Amino acid sequence: MSDTTGGEADGISARYAETDGERRVTFSAGGREATVAQNVDGYAMLKVRPGPTGDELERYYGFDMALDHAAELLGVAVADLPVPEDAADMGM
């Protein structure tokens, strides 16, 4: 992975990273993780997983819907997710 950025707010941490094939933002809270991933070209649907390498749970066109699912997996409010600036343009 390269280009890792992150942040933390209200006990929720976020890590943004780019791999050879994906852009990922992984949120962690209370011992749980949720990852939103998109291909590096930025035109594919977003995948939500229970962690960076977990199995895909669902796909979404919009980043807001993917964030909603990620927040649900963590048991937090979507407004509480600290989205790194580098990840703000994810989605179609």
N, C-alpha and C positions, 0 to 999 in steps of 0.2 A: 504494500500500500504506500501511497505517497500523498503529499499535500493534505495532511491531517490537520483539521482545525476543530475547535470545540468550544463548549461553554457549559455553564451550570447555573441553575436557578431553582430555588425552593426544593432542593434535594433531588432534582432531575438533572442528569448530565446528558450532553449531546456530543457526539464525535462524528465529524464529516471526514470522509476519506475517498480517494479515487484509486481504483485498481486498474489493471490493464483493460478490463471490460466494463466496469461499473462505477457509478457514483453512489455512495451510501451515506446515509445519516442514521446513526444508531443512538437511540435514547435508552437510558438506564435509570431505574428508580426502584427502590425497595427490593433489590436483588433480582429484578426482572429486566429483560431487554426487549426492544422492538426496533427493527430496522426497516427503513424505506430505501429501496434501491431502484436505480434507473441505469440504462446503458449509457456509456460515456458520450454517445452521439446526442443524447438528450431527446430522442423522439419516441421512445417506446413507453408503454404503460409502466407505471410505478408498481413495484412488488413490495408487499409487506410480509416480513418474516419475524419469527420470534428471536432474532439475533442476526449478526452479519452473515453467518453461514447456514442458518436454519432453512427448513423447507418453506417454500412459498405458501402463504395462507390465502392471499387474495391479490387481485390486480385492480388498479384504479387509473383513470385518466388524469384526475386532478390531485394536486398535492394536498389540498385541504381535506379531501376524503381519505387519503392515505394517512395523513396526520391524525385524523379522527380515529382511525382504526388503531394506530400506534398508541395513542393516548388510552384507548379502551384496554389494550393489552397490558398497559402499565397501571391501570386503575387511577389515572390522573385526568385533569381537565386539559383539553387540547390547547387552551389559551396559556397553560403553564409550561408547555414544551418550549425549551430554549432553542429555536431553530438557528443554526449557524448561518451567517450571511452567505457563505459559499453554496448553501443548499437551498436558498430562498427561491431560486428560479427552476426548481425541479417540477416536473409535470408537463402536461401537453398544452 
